[in-house]
Amino acid sequence: MAYLAATKIDLAANGAVSVQWNDGHTGIYPFRYLRAQCSCAYCKHEWTGKRLVLEDQIDPNVYPMAVTPVGRYGVALTWNDGHKAGIYTFDNLRAMCQCFDCSGKEPVLSGGPLFTEAPDVSAADLQAFLDRGKEKAAGGGGCGSGSCGCKG
């Protein structure tokens, strides 16, 4: 497979974000763990890489409220604690999977509400984003061509 991409992102997975990948894997990312992995300059020192916000400093009831596509390489999450500065690249997100197969242990699920539907996430926008990735994988379009949804 030439590139890694999410094919489905579920914010309502009972205490964890669930990501279906184009390689067939389903990743599990407990809310608190995922919030602690934010790589923005507020959470991780830009030069040293040292974590500035640790998992035990994050509210146990943190949960993502929205997901926004970032280019063709990742997503940004808006958290109920007001944080929204980080970008989770697909490569990094896949590498931090906490499912049993990847981590060797059962994931520790966070608190937060159990949604029946992911709030504030436009399913149509996410699906359009995912469809653009599939088109690119099939050799079509790209930025500037207009076929990816850009203004060309």
C-alpha positions as CSV (number, residue, x, y, z in Angstrom):
1,M,0.0,0.0,0.0
2,A,1.5,3.3,-1.1
3,Y,0.1,5.4,1.8
4,L,-1.7,5.1,5.1
5,A,-5.1,6.7,5.5
6,A,-8.1,6.4,7.8
7,T,-11.2,5.0,6.1
8,K,-13.5,5.6,9.1
9,I,-13.2,7.5,12.4
10,D,-15.6,6.9,15.2
11,L,-15.5,9.3,18.2
12,A,-18.3,7.3,19.9
13,A,-16.5,4.1,20.6
14,N,-17.2,3.8,24.4
15,G,-14.3,5.7,25.8
16,A,-12.0,5.5,22.9
17,V,-11.7,6.8,19.3
18,S,-11.8,3.9,16.8
19,V,-10.1,4.3,13.5
20,Q,-10.5,1.9,10.6
21,W,-7.3,2.0,8.4
22,N,-6.9,1.3,4.7
23,D,-4.6,-1.6,5.6
24,G,-7.6,-3.4,7.3
25,H,-6.5,-2.7,10.9
26,T,-8.9,-1.1,13.4
27,G,-7.1,1.1,15.9
28,I,-8.3,1.9,19.4
29,Y,-7.2,5.1,21.1
30,P,-8.6,5.7,24.6
31,F,-9.7,9.3,25.0
32,R,-7.3,10.4,27.8
33,Y,-4.3,8.6,26.2
34,L,-5.0,10.2,22.8
35,R,-5.3,13.7,24.4
36,A,-2.0,13.2,26.1
37,Q,-0.3,12.3,22.8
38,C,-1.0,15.7,21.3
39,S,2.1,17.0,19.7
40,C,1.3,20.7,19.6
41,A,3.8,23.2,21.1
42,Y,1.5,23.6,24.2
43,C,1.8,19.8,24.9
44,K,5.2,18.9,23.6
45,H,8.3,21.1,23.6
46,E,9.0,21.9,19.9
47,W,12.8,21.5,20.2
48,T,13.4,18.9,22.8
49,G,10.3,16.8,22.3
50,K,9.8,16.7,26.0
51,R,6.1,16.2,27.1
52,L,4.8,19.4,28.7
53,V,1.4,17.9,29.4
54,L,1.4,14.4,30.9
55,E,-1.5,11.9,30.9
56,D,-2.0,12.1,34.7
57,Q,-2.5,15.9,34.3
58,I,-5.5,15.4,31.9
59,D,-9.0,15.2,33.2
60,P,-10.1,11.6,33.3
61,N,-13.4,12.6,31.7
62,V,-11.8,14.2,28.6
63,Y,-13.3,13.3,25.3
64,P,-13.2,14.5,21.7
65,M,-16.1,16.6,20.4
66,A,-15.1,17.0,16.8
67,V,-12.7,15.7,14.2
68,T,-11.4,17.8,11.3
69,P,-9.5,16.5,8.3
70,V,-6.0,18.1,7.8
71,G,-4.9,17.8,4.3
72,R,-4.5,14.1,3.2
73,Y,-2.2,13.3,6.0
74,G,-4.1,13.6,9.3
75,V,-6.8,14.9,11.5
76,A,-7.2,17.6,14.2
77,L,-9.4,16.8,17.3
78,T,-11.4,19.4,19.3
79,W,-11.5,18.2,22.9
80,N,-14.1,19.0,25.6
81,D,-11.3,20.6,27.7
82,G,-11.1,23.4,25.0
83,H,-7.8,22.1,23.5
84,K,-7.7,21.9,19.7
85,A,-4.2,22.9,18.6
86,G,-2.8,19.4,17.8
87,I,-2.6,17.6,14.5
88,Y,-2.6,13.8,14.6
89,T,-0.8,12.6,11.4
90,F,-2.0,9.2,10.1
91,D,1.5,7.8,10.5
92,N,1.7,8.9,14.1
93,L,-1.8,7.9,14.9
94,R,-1.4,4.4,13.5
95,A,1.9,4.0,15.4
96,M,0.2,4.9,18.8
97,C,-2.6,2.3,18.5
98,Q,-3.6,0.8,21.8
99,C,-5.4,-2.2,20.6
100,F,-4.3,-5.6,22.0
101,D,-2.5,-6.7,18.8
102,C,-0.4,-3.5,18.8
103,S,0.2,-2.9,22.5
104,G,0.0,-6.4,23.9
105,K,-2.5,-5.4,26.5
106,E,-6.2,-4.4,26.7
107,P,-6.7,-0.7,26.3
108,V,-7.6,1.3,29.4
109,L,-10.7,3.2,28.4
110,S,-11.3,6.8,29.6
111,G,-14.3,8.3,31.1
112,G,-16.4,10.8,29.2
113,P,-19.9,10.3,27.8
114,L,-20.8,7.3,25.7
115,F,-22.3,8.9,22.6
116,T,-24.8,7.3,20.4
117,E,-23.6,9.6,17.7
118,A,-20.4,11.6,17.4
119,P,-21.3,15.2,18.2
120,D,-20.4,18.1,15.9
121,V,-18.8,15.9,13.2
122,S,-20.1,16.3,9.7
123,A,-20.4,12.8,8.4
124,A,-20.7,14.2,4.8
125,D,-17.5,16.3,5.2
126,L,-15.5,13.3,6.6
127,Q,-16.8,11.0,3.9
128,A,-15.9,13.6,1.2
129,F,-12.4,13.8,2.7
130,L,-12.0,10.0,2.8
131,D,-13.3,9.7,-0.8
132,R,-10.7,12.2,-2.0
133,G,-8.0,10.0,-0.4
134,K,-9.4,6.9,-2.2
135,E,-9.3,8.9,-5.5
136,K,-5.7,9.9,-5.0
137,A,-4.8,6.3,-4.3
138,A,-6.4,5.3,-7.6
139,G,-4.2,7.8,-9.4
140,G,-6.6,10.7,-9.7
141,G,-6.3,14.3,-9.0
142,G,-4.3,16.0,-6.4
143,C,-4.0,19.5,-5.1
144,G,-4.5,22.1,-7.7
145,S,-6.3,19.8,-10.1
146,G,-9.8,20.6,-8.9
147,S,-10.7,16.9,-8.6
148,C,-9.9,16.7,-4.9
149,G,-12.4,19.4,-4.1
150,C,-9.9,22.3,-4.2
151,K,-10.6,25.3,-6.4
152,G,-8.0,24.1,-8.9
